[in-house]
Amino acid sequence: RGLQLGGGLAAALSIATWSVRGTAVGILTTSAEVRAAAIAVMPAVLITQVLKGLAYPANAVLMGGRDWIGSTAAMWASSAVLVLLLSRQVFGSGLLAVWASLAACFGMQVVMALGRVASKTGPWGALR
C-alpha cells in the first residue's frame, strides 16, 4: 500500500506540476534562459519525483522489517550507481544527466527492495 500511495501521490503531483509548468516556472524567475532550461529538464525531474515517491516506501519496508542487510545493500548499491553514472558521464553532462542519474538511483532502490522481499531471504524468510 505504501508503494501505491507514494507512487500515486508523486505521480499526481508530477501531473499537476506538468499541467501548470509554464506558470510554475514563470513565478520562479523572469529570466528567459532559466525558464527555458527549467522547462527542458522538467520531464526528467518529474519522472525522478515519481521514482522517489516509490523509493521512500520501498526503503521503509526494508527498514520496518528490520532488514538492515537488505536496506544497507540497496542504499550502497544505488549510491554507487549514482556516482558511477555521474563520474562516467553516462548520460552526458548538465542538468538532464544529473536528473537521469538520480532517476536510476531511485529506480534501483525500488527494484532492490522489491527483489529482497520477493527473495524471501533474511527476515523475509518468514513469508514462506
N, CA, C and O atoms as CSV, one atom per row, in Angstrom:
chain,resi,resn,atom,element,x,y,z
A,1,ARG,N,N,0.816,-1.200,0.000
A,1,ARG,CA,C,0.000,0.000,0.000
A,1,ARG,C,C,0.853,1.255,0.000
A,1,ARG,O,O,0.508,2.261,-0.621
A,2,GLY,N,N,1.982,1.179,0.713
A,2,GLY,CA,C,2.868,2.338,0.756
A,2,GLY,C,C,3.409,2.698,-0.612
A,2,GLY,O,O,3.512,3.875,-0.957
A,3,LEU,N,N,3.756,1.683,-1.394
A,3,LEU,CA,C,4.235,1.943,-2.753
A,3,LEU,C,C,3.138,2.576,-3.594
A,3,LEU,O,O,3.396,3.509,-4.355
A,4,GLN,N,N,1.922,2.078,-3.461
A,4,GLN,CA,C,0.808,2.637,-4.219
A,4,GLN,C,C,0.546,4.083,-3.812
A,4,GLN,O,O,0.341,4.949,-4.663
A,5,LEU,N,N,0.554,4.336,-2.517
A,5,LEU,CA,C,0.307,5.688,-2.027
A,5,LEU,C,C,1.435,6.630,-2.430
A,5,LEU,O,O,1.186,7.706,-2.972
A,6,GLY,N,N,2.674,6.223,-2.164
A,6,GLY,CA,C,3.816,7.073,-2.502
A,6,GLY,C,C,3.915,7.336,-3.991
A,6,GLY,O,O,4.095,8.476,-4.420
A,7,GLY,N,N,3.797,6.276,-4.779
A,7,GLY,CA,C,3.856,6.432,-6.233
A,7,GLY,C,C,2.680,7.224,-6.767
A,7,GLY,O,O,2.831,8.049,-7.668
A,8,GLY,N,N,1.497,6.966,-6.201
A,8,GLY,CA,C,0.302,7.684,-6.641
A,8,GLY,C,C,0.360,9.169,-6.342
A,8,GLY,O,O,0.033,9.996,-7.193
A,9,LEU,N,N,0.778,9.505,-5.127
A,9,LEU,CA,C,0.895,10.924,-4.768
A,9,LEU,C,C,1.955,11.627,-5.606
A,9,LEU,O,O,1.743,12.745,-6.076
A,10,ALA,N,N,3.094,10.970,-5.789
A,10,ALA,CA,C,4.161,11.569,-6.590
A,10,ALA,C,C,3.722,11.728,-8.041
A,10,ALA,O,O,4.028,12.738,-8.674
A,11,ALA,N,N,3.011,10.747,-8.570
A,11,ALA,CA,C,2.519,10.836,-9.949
A,11,ALA,C,C,1.496,11.965,-10.078
A,11,ALA,O,O,1.531,12.729,-11.043
A,12,ALA,N,N,0.588,12.070,-9.110
A,12,ALA,CA,C,-0.410,13.141,-9.143
A,12,ALA,C,C,0.253,14.511,-9.077
A,12,ALA,O,O,-0.126,15.426,-9.807
A,13,LEU,N,N,1.239,14.649,-8.204
A,13,LEU,CA,C,1.958,15.913,-8.101
A,13,LEU,C,C,2.708,16.221,-9.392
A,13,LEU,O,O,2.737,17.368,-9.838
A,14,SER,N,N,3.310,15.207,-9.987
A,14,SER,CA,C,4.035,15.407,-11.247
A,14,SER,C,C,3.088,15.833,-12.363
A,14,SER,O,O,3.401,16.742,-13.133
A,15,ILE,N,N,1.937,15.181,-12.453
A,15,ILE,CA,C,0.955,15.540,-13.487
A,15,ILE,C,C,0.448,16.961,-13.266
A,15,ILE,O,O,0.324,17.734,-14.216
A,16,ALA,N,N,0.155,17.301,-12.022
A,16,ALA,CA,C,-0.310,18.655,-11.712
A,16,ALA,C,C,0.758,19.690,-12.042
A,16,ALA,O,O,0.460,20.740,-12.611
A,17,THR,N,N,1.994,19.392,-11.684
A,17,THR,CA,C,3.093,20.322,-11.972
A,17,THR,C,C,3.269,20.483,-13.476
A,17,THR,O,O,3.456,21.595,-13.968
A,18,TRP,N,N,3.211,19.374,-14.204
A,18,TRP,CA,C,3.377,19.427,-15.661
A,18,TRP,C,C,2.269,20.267,-16.299
A,18,TRP,O,O,2.516,20.998,-17.258
A,19,SER,N,N,1.060,20.161,-15.770
A,19,SER,CA,C,-0.065,20.881,-16.364
A,19,SER,C,C,0.039,22.394,-16.176
A,19,SER,O,O,-0.572,23.149,-16.932
A,20,VAL,N,N,0.798,22.843,-15.186
A,20,VAL,CA,C,0.979,24.285,-14.959
A,20,VAL,C,C,2.453,24.676,-15.067
A,20,VAL,O,O,2.886,25.653,-14.457
A,21,ARG,N,N,3.218,23.912,-15.844
A,21,ARG,CA,C,4.671,24.113,-15.895
A,21,ARG,C,C,5.062,25.533,-16.275
A,21,ARG,O,O,5.966,26.104,-15.665
A,22,GLY,N,N,4.407,26.107,-17.259
A,22,GLY,CA,C,4.758,27.463,-17.681
A,22,GLY,C,C,4.538,28.479,-16.579
A,22,GLY,O,O,5.393,29.329,-16.327
A,23,THR,N,N,3.402,28.393,-15.927
A,23,THR,CA,C,3.082,29.298,-14.823
A,23,THR,C,C,4.022,29.069,-13.647
A,23,THR,O,O,4.531,30.021,-13.056
A,24,ALA,N,N,4.249,27.802,-13.312
A,24,ALA,CA,C,5.121,27.484,-12.169
A,24,ALA,C,C,6.521,28.030,-12.377
A,24,ALA,O,O,7.095,28.633,-11.470
A,25,VAL,N,N,7.070,27.825,-13.551
A,25,VAL,CA,C,8.422,28.318,-13.831
A,25,VAL,C,C,8.413,29.839,-13.921
A,25,VAL,O,O,9.355,30.493,-13.472
A,26,GLY,N,N,7.367,30.401,-14.492
A,26,GLY,CA,C,7.267,31.853,-14.616
A,26,GLY,C,C,7.220,32.571,-13.281
A,26,GLY,O,O,7.713,33.692,-13.162
A,27,ILE,N,N,6.635,31.940,-12.281
A,27,ILE,CA,C,6.573,32.527,-10.940
A,27,ILE,C,C,7.963,32.583,-10.312
A,27,ILE,O,O,8.262,33.485,-9.530
A,28,LEU,N,N,8.806,31.620,-10.657
A,28,LEU,CA,C,10.109,31.500,-10.013
A,28,LEU,C,C,11.180,32.415,-10.584
A,28,LEU,O,O,12.119,32.779,-9.877
A,29,THR,N,N,11.054,32.792,-11.852
A,29,THR,CA,C,12.096,33.613,-12.471
A,29,THR,C,C,11.545,34.395,-13.654
A,29,THR,O,O,10.562,33.998,-14.281
A,30,THR,N,N,12.193,35.504,-13.941
A,30,THR,CA,C,11.844,36.280,-15.132
A,30,THR,C,C,12.858,36.063,-16.246
A,30,THR,O,O,12.672,36.564,-17.355
A,31,SER,N,N,13.912,35.336,-15.970
A,31,SER,CA,C,14.963,35.085,-16.955
A,31,SER,C,C,14.492,34.075,-18.001
A,31,SER,O,O,14.118,32.951,-17.665
A,32,ALA,N,N,14.515,34.479,-19.257
A,32,ALA,CA,C,14.094,33.590,-20.343
A,32,ALA,C,C,14.995,32.361,-20.438
A,32,ALA,O,O,14.526,31.263,-20.733
A,33,GLU,N,N,16.294,32.551,-20.186
A,33,GLU,CA,C,17.230,31.423,-20.263
A,33,GLU,C,C,16.956,30.399,-19.162
A,33,GLU,O,O,16.968,29.193,-19.409
A,34,VAL,N,N,16.712,30.880,-17.963
A,34,VAL,CA,C,16.430,29.986,-16.838
A,34,VAL,C,C,15.098,29.272,-17.060
A,34,VAL,O,O,14.976,28.079,-16.781
A,35,ARG,N,N,14.112,29.994,-17.557
A,35,ARG,CA,C,12.816,29.371,-17.853
A,35,ARG,C,C,12.971,28.252,-18.878
A,35,ARG,O,O,12.416,27.166,-18.707
A,36,ALA,N,N,13.717,28.515,-19.931
A,36,ALA,CA,C,13.923,27.507,-20.982
A,36,ALA,C,C,14.633,26.276,-20.426
A,36,ALA,O,O,14.269,25.145,-20.748
A,37,ALA,N,N,15.645,26.498,-19.594
A,37,ALA,CA,C,16.379,25.370,-19.001
A,37,ALA,C,C,15.471,24.562,-18.075
A,37,ALA,O,O,15.508,23.332,-18.082
A,38,ALA,N,N,14.663,25.249,-17.286
A,38,ALA,CA,C,13.765,24.560,-16.352
A,38,ALA,C,C,12.717,23.739,-17.097
A,38,ALA,O,O,12.438,22.599,-16.725
A,39,ILE,N,N,12.145,24.305,-18.131
A,39,ILE,CA,C,11.133,23.586,-18.918
A,39,ILE,C,C,11.766,22.387,-19.621
A,39,ILE,O,O,11.140,21.332,-19.724
A,40,ALA,N,N,12.994,22.538,-20.102
A,40,ALA,CA,C,13.669,21.444,-20.815
A,40,ALA,C,C,13.952,20.252,-19.908
A,40,ALA,O,O,13.847,19.106,-20.344
A,41,VAL,N,N,14.304,20.507,-18.665
A,41,VAL,CA,C,14.671,19.424,-17.748
A,41,VAL,C,C,13.467,18.908,-16.943
A,41,VAL,O,O,13.566,17.884,-16.268
A,42,MET,N,N,12.356,19.606,-17.013
A,42,MET,CA,C,11.208,19.247,-16.177
A,42,MET,C,C,10.709,17.809,-16.367
A,42,MET,O,O,10.376,17.174,-15.366
A,43,PRO,N,N,10.634,17.261,-17.572
A,43,PRO,CA,C,10.189,15.860,-17.675
A,43,PRO,C,C,11.067,14.902,-16.865
A,43,PRO,O,O,10.549,14.003,-16.202
A,44,ALA,N,N,12.365,15.085,-16.913
A,44,ALA,CA,C,13.274,14.218,-16.144
A,44,ALA,C,C,13.084,14.428,-14.643
A,44,ALA,O,O,13.130,13.469,-13.872
A,45,VAL,N,N,12.872,15.658,-14.230
A,45,VAL,CA,C,12.651,15.958,-12.811
A,45,VAL,C,C,11.366,15.286,-12.324
A,45,VAL,O,O,11.336,14.708,-11.238
A,46,LEU,N,N,10.322,15.362,-13.118
A,46,LEU,CA,C,9.033,14.806,-12.702
A,46,LEU,C,C,9.042,13.279,-12.700
A,46,LEU,O,O,8.400,12.661,-11.851
A,47,ILE,N,N,9.754,12.669,-13.631
A,47,ILE,CA,C,9.914,11.206,-13.612
A,47,ILE,C,C,10.696,10.796,-12.366
A,47,ILE,O,O,10.352,9.820,-11.698
A,48,THR,N,N,11.741,11.544,-12.064
A,48,THR,CA,C,12.535,11.264,-10.866
A,48,THR,C,C,11.680,11.404,-9.612
A,48,THR,O,O,11.829,10.634,-8.663
A,49,GLN,N,N,10.793,12.380,-9.611
A,49,GLN,CA,C,9.904,12.590,-8.461
A,49,GLN,C,C,9.018,11.367,-8.225
A,49,GLN,O,O,8.804,10.969,-7.080
A,50,VAL,N,N,8.508,10.775,-9.294
A,50,VAL,CA,C,7.675,9.575,-9.150
A,50,VAL,C,C,8.511,8.419,-8.600
A,50,VAL,O,O,8.065,7.698,-7.707
A,51,LEU,N,N,9.724,8.243,-9.133
A,51,LEU,CA,C,10.589,7.163,-8.647
A,51,LEU,C,C,10.971,7.375,-7.182
A,51,LEU,O,O,11.056,6.417,-6.413
A,52,LYS,N,N,11.198,8.626,-6.803
A,52,LYS,CA,C,11.488,8.928,-5.396
A,52,LYS,C,C,10.276,8.604,-4.528
A,52,LYS,O,O,10.423,8.097,-3.416
A,53,GLY,N,N,9.075,8.900,-5.038
A,53,GLY,CA,C,7.849,8.582,-4.314
A,53,GLY,C,C,7.651,7.087,-4.114
A,53,GLY,O,O,6.982,6.667,-3.170
A,54,LEU,N,N,8.230,6.286,-4.997
A,54,LEU,CA,C,8.204,4.828,-4.840
A,54,LEU,C,C,9.346,4.344,-3.953
A,54,LEU,O,O,9.182,3.400,-3.181
A,55,ALA,N,N,10.505,4.994,-4.068
A,55,ALA,CA,C,11.696,4.541,-3.334
A,55,ALA,C,C,11.548,4.717,-1.825
A,55,ALA,O,O,11.963,3.841,-1.066
A,56,TYR,N,N,10.972,5.814,-1.377
A,56,TYR,CA,C,10.862,6.035,0.065
A,56,TYR,C,C,10.062,4.938,0.761
A,56,TYR,O,O,10.543,4.391,1.753
A,57,PRO,N,N,8.858,4.588,0.285
A,57,PRO,CA,C,8.152,3.497,0.959
A,57,PRO,C,C,8.824,2.140,0.756
A,57,PRO,O,O,8.748,1.282,1.636
A,58,ALA,N,N,9.477,1.930,-0.383
A,58,ALA,CA,C,10.192,0.659,-0.593
A,58,ALA,C,C,11.314,0.520,0.429
A,58,ALA,O,O,11.510,-0.552,1.002
A,59,ASN,N,N,12.046,1.602,0.654
A,59,ASN,CA,C,13.101,1.581,1.665
A,59,ASN,C,C,12.509,1.412,3.064
A,59,ASN,O,O,13.091,0.739,3.915
A,60,ALA,N,N,11.351,2.027,3.294
A,60,ALA,CA,C,10.701,1.917,4.602
A,60,ALA,C,C,10.273,0.482,4.897
A,60,ALA,O,O,10.287,0.051,6.050
A,61,VAL,N,N,9.894,-0.256,3.857
A,61,VAL,CA,C,9.532,-1.664,4.053
A,61,VAL,C,C,10.738,-2.429,4.579
A,61,VAL,O,O,10.623,-3.204,5.528
A,62,LEU,N,N,11.897,-2.209,3.959
A,62,LEU,CA,C,13.105,-2.903,4.419
A,62,LEU,C,C,13.445,-2.517,5.855
A,62,LEU,O,O,13.750,-3.379,6.680
A,63,MET,N,N,13.394,-1.229,6.148
A,63,MET,CA,C,13.735,-0.780,7.496
A,63,MET,C,C,12.689,-1.227,8.508
A,63,MET,O,O,13.029,-1.610,9.627
A,64,GLY,N,N,11.417,-1.178,8.119
A,64,GLY,CA,C,10.350,-1.625,9.007
A,64,GLY,C,C,10.437,-3.114,9.303
A,64,GLY,O,O,10.046,-3.568,10.378
A,65,GLY,N,N,10.955,-3.871,8.337
A,65,GLY,CA,C,11.165,-5.300,8.541
A,65,GLY,C,C,12.480,-5.600,9.229
A,65,GLY,O,O,12.872,-6.756,9.388
A,66,ARG,N,N,13.154,-4.536,9.634
A,66,ARG,CA,C,14.466,-4.646,10.291
A,66,ARG,C,C,15.452,-5.442,9.448
A,66,ARG,O,O,16.275,-6.205,9.955
A,67,ASP,N,N,15.334,-5.231,8.145
A,67,ASP,CA,C,16.236,-5.886,7.201
A,67,ASP,C,C,17.411,-4.944,6.951
A,67,ASP,O,O,17.506,-4.300,5.906
A,68,TRP,N,N,18.296,-4.884,7.934
A,68,TRP,CA,C,19.412,-3.943,7.856
A,68,TRP,C,C,20.364,-4.310,6.726
A,68,TRP,O,O,20.936,-3.421,6.095
A,69,ILE,N,N,20.544,-5.583,6.461
A,69,ILE,CA,C,21.432,-6.000,5.371
A,69,ILE,C,C,20.834,-5.589,4.030
A,69,ILE,O,O,21.527,-5.014,3.190
A,70,GLY,N,N,19.562,-5.877,3.826
A,70,GLY,CA,C,18.908,-5.502,2.573
A,70,GLY,C,C,18.863,-4.001,2.380
A,70,GLY,O,O,19.112,-3.500,1.284
A,71,SER,N,N,18.544,-3.282,3.447
A,71,SER,CA,C,18.474,-1.826,3.380
A,71,SER,C,C,19.839,-1.222,3.071
A,71,SER,O,O,19.963,-0.342,2.218
A,72,THR,N,N,20.853,-1.701,3.770
A,72,THR,CA,C,22.211,-1.196,3.546
A,72,THR,C,C,22.681,-1.507,2.134
A,72,THR,O,O,23.269,-0.654,1.469
A,73,ALA,N,N,22.424,-2.722,1.678
A,73,ALA,CA,C,22.835,-3.104,0.323
A,73,ALA,C,C,22.154,-2.228,-0.722
A,73,ALA,O,O,22.794,-1.799,-1.682
A,74,ALA,N,N,20.868,-1.961,-0.546
A,74,ALA,CA,C,20.137,-1.127,-1.501
A,74,ALA,C,C,20.691,0.297,-1.521
A,74,ALA,O,O,20.859,0.881,-2.591
A,75,MET,N,N,20.974,0.856,-0.348
A,75,MET,CA,C,21.500,2.221,-0.280
A,75,MET,C,C,22.899,2.324,-0.892
A,75,MET,O,O,23.179,3.227,-1.680
A,76,TRP,N,N,23.764,1.392,-0.519
A,76,TRP,CA,C,25.131,1.424,-1.041
A,76,TRP,C,C,25.152,1.189,-2.544
A,76,TRP,O,O,25.837,1.904,-3.275
A,77,ALA,N,N,24.410,0.197,-3.008
A,77,ALA,CA,C,24.417,-0.125,-4.440
A,77,ALA,C,C,23.837,1.019,-5.267
A,77,ALA,O,O,24.396,1.384,-6.301
A,78,SER,N,N,22.721,1.584,-4.818
A,78,SER,CA,C,22.122,2.677,-5.584
A,78,SER,C,C,23.001,3.922,-5.551
A,78,SER,O,O,23.068,4.657,-6.536
A,79,SER,N,N,23.668,4.163,-4.443
A,79,SER,CA,C,24.602,5.296,-4.365
A,79,SER,C,C,25.800,5.075,-5.273
A,79,SER,O,O,26.268,6.008,-5.926
A,80,ALA,N,N,26.298,3.846,-5.318
A,80,ALA,CA,C,27.427,3.533,-6.204
A,80,ALA,C,C,27.031,3.728,-7.662
A,80,ALA,O,O,27.813,4.247,-8.458
A,81,VAL,N,N,25.820,3.314,-8.009
A,81,VAL,CA,C,25.338,3.506,-9.379
A,81,VAL,C,C,25.254,4.995,-9.700
A,81,VAL,O,O,25.657,5.421,-10.783
A,82,LEU,N,N,24.740,5.779,-8.776
A,82,LEU,CA,C,24.641,7.223,-8.981
A,82,LEU,C,C,26.015,7.835,-9.230
A,82,LEU,O,O,26.199,8.591,-10.184
A,83,VAL,N,N,26.972,7.509,-8.375
A,83,VAL,CA,C,28.330,8.046,-8.526
A,83,VAL,C,C,28.939,7.591,-9.849
A,83,VAL,O,O,29.569,8.387,-10.546
A,84,LEU,N,N,28.760,6.333,-10.196
A,84,LEU,CA,C,29.302,5.804,-11.445
A,84,LEU,C,C,28.691,6.512,-12.654
A,84,LEU,O,O,29.415,6.919,-13.563
A,85,LEU,N,N,27.383,6.658,-12.670
A,85,LEU,CA,C,26.721,7.313,-13.798
A,85,LEU,C,C,27.180,8.755,-13.960
A,85,LEU,O,O,27.410,9.219,-15.076
A,86,LEU,N,N,27.312,9.459,-12.844
A,86,LEU,CA,C,27.740,10.856,-12.918
A,86,LEU,C,C,29.219,10.987,-13.258
A,86,LEU,O,O,29.593,11.827,-14.076
A,87,SER,N,N,30.064,10.165,-12.637
A,87,SER,CA,C,31.508,10.293,-12.877
A,87,SER,C,C,31.895,9.857,-14.286
A,87,SER,O,O,32.822,10.419,-14.870
A,88,ARG,N,N,31.207,8.875,-14.834
A,88,ARG,CA,C,31.482,8.406,-16.202
A,88,ARG,C,C,30.693,9.187,-17.244
A,88,ARG,O,O,30.839,8.960,-18.445
A,89,GLN,N,N,29.868,10.095,-16.782
A,89,GLN,CA,C,29.013,10.913,-17.641
A,89,GLN,C,C,28.237,10.046,-18.632
A,89,GLN,O,O,28.175,10.337,-19.826
A,90,VAL,N,N,27.652,8.982,-18.104
A,90,VAL,CA,C,26.892,8.036,-18.924
A,90,VAL,C,C,25.762,8.737,-19.670
A,90,VAL,O,O,25.491,8.423,-20.829
A,91,PHE,N,N,25.111,9.675,-19.015
A,91,PHE,CA,C,24.020,10.420,-19.646
A,91,PHE,C,C,24.486,11.782,-20.157
A,91,PHE,O,O,23.665,12.651,-20.450
A,92,GLY,N,N,25.784,11.963,-20.263
A,92,GLY,CA,C,26.334,13.245,-20.685
A,92,GLY,C,C,26.604,14.118,-19.475
A,92,GLY,O,O,26.853,13.623,-18.376
A,93,SER,N,N,26.552,15.425,-19.692
A,93,SER,CA,C,26.768,16.359,-18.592
A,93,SER,C,C,25.606,17.349,-18.573
A,93,SER,O,O,24.844,17.445,-19.534
A,94,GLY,N,N,25.485,18.061,-17.499
A,94,GLY,CA,C,24.422,19.047,-17.386
A,94,GLY,C,C,23.270,18.562,-16.521
A,94,GLY,O,O,23.318,17.480,-15.935
A,95,LEU,N,N,22.245,19.381,-16.457
A,95,LEU,CA,C,21.102,19.105,-15.589
A,95,LEU,C,C,20.377,17.815,-15.952
A,95,LEU,O,O,19.989,17.054,-15.066
A,96,LEU,N,N,20.194,17.563,-17.233
A,96,LEU,CA,C,19.488,16.352,-17.644
A,96,LEU,C,C,20.228,15.108,-17.180
A,96,LEU,O,O,19.603,14.135,-16.756
A,97,ALA,N,N,21.548,15.129,-17.255
A,97,ALA,CA,C,22.356,13.988,-16.804
A,97,ALA,C,C,22.213,13.772,-15.301
A,97,ALA,O,O,22.138,12.633,-14.840
A,98,VAL,N,N,22.176,14.852,-14.544
A,98,VAL,CA,C,22.011,14.737,-13.089
A,98,VAL,C,C,20.665,14.096,-12.763
A,98,VAL,O,O,20.597,13.177,-11.947
A,99,TRP,N,N,19.606,14.572,-13.389
A,99,TRP,CA,C,18.276,14.043,-13.090
A,99,TRP,C,C,18.099,12.620,-13.598
A,99,TRP,O,O,17.440,11.817,-12.939
A,100,ALA,N,N,18.665,12.287,-14.744
A,100,ALA,CA,C,18.590,10.905,-15.240
A,100,ALA,C,C,19.330,9.962,-14.291
A,100,ALA,O,O,18.873,8.848,-14.039
A,101,SER,N,N,20.462,10.405,-13.772
A,101,SER,CA,C,21.232,9.589,-12.830
A,101,SER,C,C,20.482,9.408,-11.516
A,101,SER,O,O,20.485,8.318,-10.944
A,102,LEU,N,N,19.842,10.467,-11.037
A,102,LEU,CA,C,19.029,10.357,-9.820
A,102,LEU,C,C,17.847,9.409,-10.034
A,102,LEU,O,O,17.498,8.635,-9.143
A,103,ALA,N,N,17.237,9.472,-11.210
A,103,ALA,CA,C,16.132,8.556,-11.521
A,103,ALA,C,C,16.611,7.111,-11.465
A,103,ALA,O,O,15.922,6.246,-10.923
A,104,ALA,N,N,17.783,6.850,-12.021
A,104,ALA,CA,C,18.346,5.494,-11.982
A,104,ALA,C,C,18.612,5.062,-10.543
A,104,ALA,O,O,18.361,3.910,-10.187
A,105,CYS,N,N,19.109,5.960,-9.727
A,105,CYS,CA,C,19.391,5.668,-8.317
A,105,CYS,C,C,18.113,5.282,-7.576
A,105,CYS,O,O,18.076,4.258,-6.894
A,106,PHE,N,N,17.071,6.091,-7.706
A,106,PHE,CA,C,15.810,5.793,-7.019
A,106,PHE,C,C,15.167,4.532,-7.581
A,106,PHE,O,O,14.610,3.728,-6.834
A,107,GLY,N,N,15.242,4.360,-8.896
A,107,GLY,CA,C,14.696,3.150,-9.509
A,107,GLY,C,C,15.380,1.900,-8.997
A,107,GLY,O,O,14.734,0.878,-8.767
A,108,MET,N,N,16.690,1.984,-8.819
A,108,MET,CA,C,17.430,0.829,-8.311
A,108,MET,C,C,17.026,0.512,-6.873
A,108,MET,O,O,16.941,-0.658,-6.499
A,109,GLN,N,N,16.778,1.531,-6.072
A,109,GLN,CA,C,16.332,1.296,-4.694
A,109,GLN,C,C,15.014,0.529,-4.678
A,109,GLN,O,O,14.832,-0.386,-3.875
A,110,VAL,N,N,14.098,0.903,-5.564
A,110,VAL,CA,C,12.804,0.227,-5.631
A,110,VAL,C,C,12.989,-1.230,-6.046
A,110,VAL,O,O,12.439,-2.135,-5.418
A,111,VAL,N,N,13.764,-1.452,-7.102
A,111,VAL,CA,C,13.983,-2.811,-7.608
A,111,VAL,C,C,14.660,-3.683,-6.554
A,111,VAL,O,O,14.277,-4.836,-6.356
A,112,MET,N,N,15.662,-3.132,-5.882
A,112,MET,CA,C,16.371,-3.921,-4.871
A,112,MET,C,C,15.471,-4.248,-3.674
A,112,MET,O,O,15.522,-5.359,-3.148
A,113,ALA,N,N,14.660,-3.298,-3.248
A,113,ALA,CA,C,13.770,-3.558,-2.112
A,113,ALA,C,C,12.733,-4.620,-2.473
A,113,ALA,O,O,12.500,-5.553,-1.705
A,114,LEU,N,N,12.119,-4.475,-3.631
A,114,LEU,CA,C,11.127,-5.465,-4.047
A,114,LEU,C,C,11.770,-6.833,-4.253
A,114,LEU,O,O,11.190,-7.861,-3.905
A,115,GLY,N,N,12.972,-6.834,-4.822
A,115,GLY,CA,C,13.690,-8.090,-5.033
A,115,GLY,C,C,14.046,-8.771,-3.729
A,115,GLY,O,O,13.953,-9.994,-3.618
A,116,ARG,N,N,14.451,-7.990,-2.742
A,116,ARG,CA,C,14.818,-8.559,-1.445
A,116,ARG,C,C,13.604,-9.211,-0.778
A,116,ARG,O,O,13.700,-10.325,-0.263
A,117,VAL,N,N,12.477,-8.523,-0.787
A,117,VAL,CA,C,11.273,-9.092,-0.176
A,117,VAL,C,C,10.832,-10.340,-0.949
A,117,VAL,O,O,10.495,-11.359,-0.347
A,118,ALA,N,N,10.837,-10.256,-2.276
A,118,ALA,CA,C,10.418,-11.394,-3.106
A,118,ALA,C,C,11.345,-12.596,-2.950
A,118,ALA,O,O,10.921,-13.737,-3.135
A,119,SER,N,N,12.609,-12.345,-2.610
A,119,SER,CA,C,13.574,-13.444,-2.469
A,119,SER,C,C,13.293,-14.319,-1.251
A,119,SER,O,O,13.754,-15.457,-1.167
A,120,LYS,N,N,12.534,-13.770,-0.317
A,120,LYS,CA,C,12.215,-14.474,0.935
A,120,LYS,C,C,13.474,-14.926,1.666
A,120,LYS,O,O,13.525,-16.009,2.247
A,121,THR,N,N,14.490,-14.062,1.619
A,121,THR,CA,C,15.715,-14.307,2.377
A,121,THR,C,C,15.792,-13.302,3.511
A,121,THR,O,O,15.011,-12.352,3.562
A,122,GLY,N,N,16.734,-13.509,4.421
A,122,GLY,CA,C,16.837,-12.630,5.583
A,122,GLY,C,C,15.538,-12.689,6.372
A,122,GLY,O,O,14.957,-13.764,6.514
A,123,PRO,N,N,15.071,-11.556,6.887
A,123,PRO,CA,C,13.842,-11.576,7.678
A,123,PRO,C,C,12.609,-11.945,6.851
A,123,PRO,O,O,11.564,-12.280,7.408
A,124,TRP,N,N,12.729,-11.884,5.535
A,124,TRP,CA,C,11.596,-12.182,4.662
A,124,TRP,C,C,11.390,-13.685,4.480
A,124,TRP,O,O,10.437,-14.105,3.825
A,125,GLY,N,N,12.274,-14.492,5.055
A,125,GLY,CA,C,12.111,-15.943,5.028
A,125,GLY,C,C,10.847,-16.391,5.754
A,125,GLY,O,O,10.324,-17.473,5.488
A,126,ALA,N,N,10.362,-15.563,6.663
A,126,ALA,CA,C,9.136,-15.888,7.404
A,126,ALA,C,C,7.904,-15.859,6.501
A,126,ALA,O,O,6.837,-16.333,6.891
A,127,LEU,N,N,8.050,-15.305,5.295
A,127,LEU,CA,C,6.915,-15.215,4.374
A,127,LEU,C,C,6.658,-16.512,3.620
A,127,LEU,O,O,5.681,-16.613,2.878
A,128,ARG,N,N,7.521,-17.502,3.800
A,128,ARG,CA,C,7.379,-18.759,3.048
A,128,ARG,C,C,6.156,-19.507,3.424
A,128,ARG,O,O,5.897,-20.581,2.881
